[in-house]
């Protein structure tokens, strides 16, 4: 008779932890503002393209 050892959670079940560089870019207000402008330009192009 074999007894199976049950493990609560595998390492794959946990979400990945962001690196220090990732956290820096997420919190950087200058980078966020730049990405905000880029996103708005993309949306303007899509909306303007639909009205022509």
C-alpha positions in Angstrom: 0.0 0.0 0.0 1.4 3.4 -1.0 0.5 6.6 0.7 0.4 9.6 -1.5 1.9 12.7 0.0 -0.4 15.6 -0.7 1.2 19.0 -1.3 -1.0 22.0 -0.6 0.1 24.2 -3.5 2.7 24.0 -6.1 5.0 26.9 -6.9 3.2 27.3 -10.2 0.0 28.2 -8.3 1.4 31.4 -7.0 1.5 34.6 -9.2 4.8 35.9 -10.3 6.4 38.7 -8.2 7.3 41.8 -10.2 11.0 42.7 -10.3 12.3 46.0 -8.9 12.6 47.4 -12.4 9.0 46.6 -13.2 7.8 48.3 -10.0 10.0 51.3 -10.8 8.3 51.8 -14.2 4.8 51.2 -12.8 5.3 53.9 -10.2 7.2 56.4 -12.4 4.8 59.4 -13.1 6.8 60.6 -16.1 6.6 57.2 -17.8 2.9 57.0 -16.9 2.2 60.4 -18.5 4.1 59.5 -21.6 2.1 56.2 -22.0 -1.1 58.1 -21.4 -0.3 60.5 -24.3 0.7 57.6 -26.6 -2.6 55.8 -25.8 -4.7 58.9 -26.4 -2.9 59.5 -29.8 -3.8 55.9 -30.8 -7.4 56.4 -29.8 -7.6 59.7 -31.7 -6.3 57.9 -34.8 -8.9 55.2 -34.5 -11.8 57.6 -33.9 -10.6 60.0 -36.7 -10.2 57.1 -39.1 -13.8 55.9 -38.5 -15.2 59.4 -39.4 -13.5 59.8 -42.8 
